[in-house]
Amino acid sequence: MSATTPPVATIETLDQYAGQTVELRGWVHNRTSKGKLHFVTLRDGTGYVQCVLKKNAVGDELFDEIGGASQESSLILQGEVRADDRAPGGFEIAVASGRVLQSTTDFPITPKEHGTDFLLSRRHLWLRSRRQWAILRVRSAIMFALRRFFDERGYVCIDSPIFTPSACEGTSTLFEVDYFDEKAYLTQSGQLYAEASAMAFGKVYTFGPTFRAEKSKTRRHLTEFWMLEPEIAFGTLEDVIQLAEDMMVSVVGEVLERRRTELDVLERDISKLEKVTGGFPRITYDDASKLLLANPESTFVEGDDFGAMDEEFLAAQHDQPLVITHYPKDVKAFYMKEAPEDPTRVLAMDIIGPEGAGELVGGSQREEDLDVLLASIAKHELPMEEFQWYLDLRRFGSVPHGGFGLGLERLVRWLTGVEHIREVSPFPRMMTRIRP
């Protein structure tokens, strides 16, 4: 690199270049002008910085070009990195030279209020807003933290297929597709395949897109979302609960450490997240039912699964996520193990997030007994022939094992404090939306 060519920097690394001249490449977030000064807020995907252009320093040509460059015009600027406690991020750029790559006009998303449908129809451009930038950078940090958590504990990442010949939790919410000369489905979960992988590798996780054709328009539902699903050979329900708790504490801590700037942009009350330190409160389904039945505002019916309002009521009594265990067998999936002390209950658990987050994690110890599993498949009226490969896991070296599923978008929604889940997916797919 020659002495006259400044290093290309990113905004999030400007603290490494204080007092030096750098080159920044990005887009105009906004611009204000005052006489012979332009103040350009530049964004480059890693952050935002104010760039100051003085007419006598940059010359008439560049000064006039910047004066005509509106929101989302693309720029390359060179200038000195100057520390300034008043500036966002603590630095600003005193511009000496540069060029306008493209000067745009009439960018459709302006600082004024826009309707949700307008913004979702322009999601490809909405991603550039500061709020969406912050949300999706938190999402990226969460995904990295999840992978690191499991990788550092010796789990092997094994991908499960997206096309499946059968359902793992019934067919009512499956997307059916034509698969050459037969029917197939988009996966609801990678769990059954993760169980097979765990019998080969001991500790595994699968992490990828899943699909639910649930006709729901709530702020918690998407039709396409990401699931992380670990599975542990020789694992018990207690092992599953502890793993999920350790994972959540680790991820929350890493997000607080790495994405504080983004949480500030979102005006997230981090004091609530700082309370997530472990030792999650636990309660059984039966005890939770008693609390709901004693609540005059609840419409809960004993024996049913909990609804969103039920979960919110139960979680609101705690600062940390709440673990609920031992659900009725009739409201849970066919593969969950019966509780030895009460065959009407299963060794299952859900983790309900505070602040209206809803169910974040659902898991169980799996049924390892072949005869019991055969009876459960028959009771649920599932196609026995499609589960022969799954039953082989009980025929050849069956062991106690368990795991859980974590909905990524629900976790992102909770950690960012976003009200509606559609904002935490780069391109959300919902019952009424498949574009762009």
C-alpha angles and dihedrals in degrees: 000000000000123000090249096052111082120214117262107246136183123227094244090057098048091111087072092059105046109155093011132106114246140172119240125193120198151094136291110260091179139332136206127184134203118181108297093357132087121193110199123185103210124197124194103174093267098066149311129277136175115241117198119207120191114195094224090051101048101029132241097283099056092037091055092045092053089047088061096042109102132185114325096012108147119239145178113206134180122200149125120288108232126188112235122168090202093059124087106262091014097270141081133188123240098207119220101168144348146128141247112242095188129358109209133194135196098022100189099224109067132170090269122096117281129187120253094245090051091052096044091050087056096040091135087065098031088066087074094065118106094243094051090044090056095046096050094045088055088049090052091050091050092052091049092047092050094051092046092049093056097036091054090052094055099259117150118223108229118178118228120212122262094209111066132175094220145016126264095204105026130292103262095097101036128119106227118211136181109254105189104283098353143048122265136173137226106247122264091193142355092222103107091051090045088057090055090048092050090057087058102039106022099227121035143155134199122206123185149094122317132182137219123184090204111149095226130134098186124131089251101056136087127166092221119039142145124259130193111204123180121188127196125201110219088015124145130203089263090054090051093050094048093047092051092047093049090048094052094047090049094048095046090050093050093048091051089051100043105030105039092123092054093047088052090053088053091047088233115177096235093183087078092053092047088064091066097097104133137268092098114201114253133206135169123241090248094054091045089052091055091054092050094046089052091053109091092205094056123100093192117142115210111249095029125108116260120268127216094268091048092052092047092052093049095045094047090072092066138055093214131051113287123232116213118189143181102038123187111276092230094065097046137072124283095248098061118111120247116245107252092222094049122019091197088068130062131216092251135134139192126195113215118200124224125242093046093302093139125200110353100167133025123184149140149181105271125235107257098179111099097209094048091048092049090054092048093052090050092048091053089048093234121159103270094200092060091056099051092103089050091049089053087070086066094042097054117046100333115191136171109275141159147176146164144229124236119198105221097202093050090052091049091048091054097045094047095042091231114160100215125044093220090079095058095059117076092224108009122212115206138163092272101031136062099147143121 
